[in-house]
């Protein structure tokens, strides 16, 4: 099921021939999750999901989250139940949440299955297109039982996305290599949210055809692809993550000093702040577009 086309259905339904109402949430990869009443005790299993829940206006319902959840500031005071890759199942159960929100591509499937086997409601979410951010915000608001009607953060996401598309529509393509980490060397494929976003402003991922979301690649493969731009997320006070490429002047991006650095927490997390970083990236790509190489 395409999450955006599904419009993140979560309307009240009647089932089993009774008047018992519930909220239907679309599961990533297909299927649906039914919760019989609005969730008031929520656990999130990825930093972006905690941020999204607050953006949706349901931060008060969040009772625990995972390590590296740091935005907005109130999230930092919440209990931690592990990290996105390994969490404490017993502690989660002891918290008695009525909804656990998971990240389909980031959390271990076996652990999510185990939570479900223990009787917990696990909502598996995923965002692959920038527009899906708005849809998930609306679904989270409904799951938490907030008043029906427009969700301001979702409307703001759609407006900002429309501005980005309108401002860069029809621009000439520019190839890029997106470096997730230098050692080992990881990148993203074309299905990842970052690649889908950069595509809106003419960015062409040189590894878009890779079969997994975050493949490991070789330095030689990057040299052969010869991207026009090198892009990397960067943390505050971090050393230049692209510095090791400067010893390879045969790369077009190096010859033209076409390096783009984006705030790691913004570009790497599927939240409304992703649009801010995407906007920055598109403007930087526009400045580098059409740059001639030397020699």
GIHUFEN-V570444 format. One record per residue. N is the residue number from 1. RES is the residue in three letters. SS is DSSP state (2 for helix, 1 for strand, 0 for the rest). Layout:
# GIHUFEN-V570444
n:res:ss
N:RES:SS
N:RES:SS
This chain:
# GIHUFEN-V570444
n:res:ss
1:UNK:0
2:UNK:0
3:UNK:0
4:UNK:0
5:UNK:0
6:UNK:0
7:UNK:0
8:UNK:0
9:UNK:0
10:UNK:0
11:UNK:0
12:UNK:1
13:UNK:1
14:UNK:1
15:UNK:0
16:UNK:0
17:UNK:0
18:UNK:0
19:UNK:0
20:UNK:0
21:UNK:1
22:UNK:1
23:UNK:1
24:UNK:1
25:UNK:1
26:UNK:1
27:UNK:0
28:UNK:0
29:UNK:0
30:UNK:0
31:UNK:0
32:UNK:1
33:UNK:1
34:UNK:1
35:UNK:1
36:UNK:0
37:UNK:0
38:UNK:0
39:UNK:0
40:UNK:0
41:UNK:0
42:UNK:1
43:UNK:1
44:UNK:1
45:UNK:0
46:UNK:0
47:UNK:2
48:UNK:2
49:UNK:2
50:UNK:2
51:UNK:2
52:UNK:2
53:UNK:2
54:UNK:2
55:UNK:2
56:UNK:0
57:UNK:0
58:UNK:0
59:UNK:2
60:UNK:2
61:UNK:2
62:UNK:1
63:UNK:1
64:UNK:1
65:UNK:1
66:UNK:0
67:UNK:0
68:UNK:0
69:UNK:0
70:UNK:0
71:UNK:0
72:UNK:0
73:UNK:2
74:UNK:2
75:UNK:2
76:UNK:2
77:UNK:2
78:UNK:0
79:UNK:1
80:UNK:1
81:UNK:0
82:UNK:1
83:UNK:0
84:UNK:0
85:UNK:0
86:UNK:0
87:UNK:1
88:UNK:0
89:UNK:2
90:UNK:2
91:UNK:2
92:UNK:2
93:UNK:2
94:UNK:2
95:UNK:0
96:UNK:0
97:UNK:0
98:UNK:0
99:UNK:1
100:UNK:1
101:UNK:1
102:UNK:1
103:UNK:1
104:UNK:0
105:UNK:0
106:UNK:0
107:UNK:0
108:UNK:0
109:UNK:2
110:UNK:2
111:UNK:2
112:UNK:2
113:UNK:2
114:UNK:2
115:UNK:2
116:UNK:2
117:UNK:2
118:UNK:0
119:UNK:0
120:UNK:0
121:UNK:0
122:UNK:1
123:UNK:1
124:UNK:1
125:UNK:1
126:UNK:0
127:UNK:0
128:UNK:0
129:UNK:0
130:UNK:0
131:UNK:0
132:UNK:2
133:UNK:2
134:UNK:2
135:UNK:2
136:UNK:2
137:UNK:2
138:UNK:2
139:UNK:2
140:UNK:2
141:UNK:2
142:UNK:2
143:UNK:2
144:UNK:0
145:UNK:0
146:UNK:0
147:UNK:0
148:UNK:0
149:UNK:0
150:UNK:0
151:UNK:0
152:UNK:2
153:UNK:2
154:UNK:2
155:UNK:2
156:UNK:2
157:UNK:2
158:UNK:2
159:UNK:2
160:UNK:2
161:UNK:2
162:UNK:2
163:UNK:2
164:UNK:2
165:UNK:2
166:UNK:2
167:UNK:2
168:UNK:2
169:UNK:0
170:UNK:0
171:UNK:0
172:UNK:0
173:UNK:0
174:UNK:1
175:UNK:1
176:UNK:1
177:UNK:1
178:UNK:1
179:UNK:1
180:UNK:0
181:UNK:1
182:UNK:0
183:UNK:0
184:UNK:0
185:UNK:0
186:UNK:1
187:UNK:0
188:UNK:0
189:UNK:0
190:UNK:0
191:UNK:0
192:UNK:0
193:UNK:2
194:UNK:2
195:UNK:2
196:UNK:2
197:UNK:2
198:UNK:2
199:UNK:2
200:UNK:0
201:UNK:0
202:UNK:0
203:UNK:1
204:UNK:1
205:UNK:1
206:UNK:0
207:UNK:0
208:UNK:0
209:UNK:0
210:UNK:0
211:UNK:0
212:UNK:0
213:UNK:0
214:UNK:0
215:UNK:0
216:UNK:1
217:UNK:0
218:UNK:0
219:UNK:2
220:UNK:2
221:UNK:2
222:UNK:2
223:UNK:2
224:UNK:2
225:UNK:2
226:UNK:0
227:UNK:0
228:UNK:0
229:UNK:1
230:UNK:1
231:UNK:1
232:UNK:1
233:UNK:1
234:UNK:1
235:UNK:0
236:UNK:0
237:UNK:0
238:UNK:0
239:UNK:0
240:UNK:0
241:UNK:0
242:UNK:0
243:UNK:2
244:UNK:2
245:UNK:2
246:UNK:2
247:UNK:2
248:UNK:0
249:UNK:0
250:UNK:0
251:UNK:0
252:UNK:2
253:UNK:2
254:UNK:2
255:UNK:2
256:UNK:0
257:UNK:0
258:UNK:0
259:UNK:1
260:UNK:1
261:UNK:1
262:UNK:1
263:UNK:1
264:UNK:2
265:UNK:2
266:UNK:2
267:UNK:2
268:UNK:0
269:UNK:0
270:UNK:0
271:UNK:0
272:UNK:2
273:UNK:2
274:UNK:2
275:UNK:2
276:UNK:2
277:UNK:2
278:UNK:2
279:UNK:2
280:UNK:2
281:UNK:2
282:UNK:2
283:UNK:2
284:UNK:2
285:UNK:2
286:UNK:2
287:UNK:2
288:UNK:2
289:UNK:0
290:UNK:0
291:UNK:0
292:UNK:0
293:UNK:0
294:UNK:0
295:UNK:0
